[in-house]
Amino acid sequence: MKTTLNLILIIISLVFFQMQSKGQGVECGTDYIHKNQMQTDSAYRKQIVTLESQVEAITQKQANNKLRSSLYTIPVVVHVIHLGEPIGTGSNISDIQIQEAIAGLNDRFSNGNGLGVDVELEFCLASKDPNGNSTNGINRVDGSIVANYSANGITPTGNPCSGAIETDIKDLSRWPVSDYYNIWVVSEICNGAFVGYASYPVGGLYDGLVIVSTSMTSTSGTLPHEVGHGFFLYHTFSGDGGNVSCPVDTNCLMNGDNICDTPPHKQGDCGTTNPCTLAGVWDNSRYNYMSYCPLVNRFTQGQKDRIIATVMVAPRASLLNSLGCGTVGINESSSSDIFSVFPNPAHSLINVKVDIKLLGSSYVVYDNAGKIILKGIITSEDTIIELGTLSGGIYLFSLGENLKQSFKVIKE
């Protein structure tokens, strides 16, 4: 009997090892969704190409000019889509668990263990909701009312599994992506196929990440991994063809994960040496939060540069101007040392008054989904921008080199 039991355990172990080595049963669904959209959605593909170009240009400028470091704060809202359980049980996880998960996320991004780099990006649970009211940044909704959610959880768009439709679940609770990074905590993803997935930063009403409730903890590496995707990091093994071959590495800024200090490797390569290359610091990949290897513990300088470059352009740039983590009752300023926007709220036009050094600068107006609505050039120190054709709502006005100076504009 004992021999038979041991044989069964050995067989199970071998099957598990084979699944891992072939890339099956992977925990992150981001790659699957991204590849599907790149093949089927030309608008999405164009957005990714444009974003890559913008991020590369800013990254190069960072490297050449050694720009001053800044700590950027991203307001977060967590939507708990539970199955009707009491708070603190099952999929309806407690406030404390969520708060600890965000604290763990910040510890990893700030290099709390000293093994990587401080990304200088922090995440705060929102203190103001979209209407300016006080909030703890956590919304709870019973998702069992949506067909197939109780049985199989959520189905990522484009996935053939039989869970609830992704947009139906996210429509239960979502906040404007221009002001908040949305995190949906769910019971399951495709009946257990994944533990998380995230949208690459192309904007849209449903932008954000999805994570199963059991992985929304302070000790799990899933949350920092998916947030990494949300701020445009690929897997360190990107380009391995599903754990089949070593990624091409002719140009480290354009191949693999588009980062030079994470040596290319296959998904299953996590040992003491890298079979794909002897170049670079192997620990930067095998212990990276964006790998599938165990004992992950770091982001690298190259990843930090890419994240910060992503934060500087749409759609993530608008988050830097959000009042989501501000004090209730404080109104947003629409001026800086070098330019001001008025009136705000506006009816049919806004006046942009700029310092003379900004003449010739580009401006862009985005809607709350990150879509470009208007763009042009500042030609005088007092420039009038017509808003008459825009519908009422909140827009983001960005101005200057790399569009880093931004303000929200309300169109009445």
BELBELVEN-V180561 format. One record per pair of residues at least 24 apart in sequence whose C-alpha atoms are under 6 Angstrom apart, sorted by sequence separation. I is the first residue (numbers start at 0). J is the second residue. If there is no record, write none. Layout:
i=[I:I]
j=[J:J]
This chain:
i=[187:242:182:184:186:181:182:183:184:185:186:239:162:180:182:184:185:236:353:184:197:236:352:366:160:196:199:200:236:352:365:199:236:245:351:365:198:351:364:197:199:350:364:350:363:152:349:363:152:153:154:349:362:152:153:348:362:152:348:151:348:361:151:347:360:347:260:258:72:74:75:76:70:71:72:73:74:75:76:70:72:74:75:74:235:234:235:314:234:83:78:82:76:77:78:79:80:81:82:76:78:80:81:82:80:224:346:224:344:345:346:344:345:230:311:90:75:80:74:75:76:77:78:79:80:77:202:103:100:100:100:99:104:90:177:178:177:178:204:28:203:27:202:26:29:202:26:27:28:29:27:115:115:116:115:118:177:127:125:126:125:22:22:20:74:58:74:57:54:54]
j=[211:266:207:209:211:207:208:209:210:211:212:265:189:207:209:211:212:263:380:212:225:264:380:394:189:225:228:229:265:381:394:229:266:275:381:395:229:382:395:229:231:382:396:383:396:186:383:397:187:188:189:384:397:188:189:384:398:189:385:189:386:399:190:386:399:387:301:301:120:122:123:124:119:120:121:122:123:124:125:120:122:124:125:125:289:289:290:369:290:141:137:141:136:137:138:139:140:141:142:137:139:141:142:143:142:288:410:289:409:410:411:410:411:306:403:186:179:184:179:180:181:182:183:184:185:183:314:217:215:216:217:217:223:212:317:318:318:321:368:193:368:193:368:193:196:369:194:195:196:197:196:297:298:299:299:303:367:323:323:324:324:241:242:267:323:308:324:308:308:309]
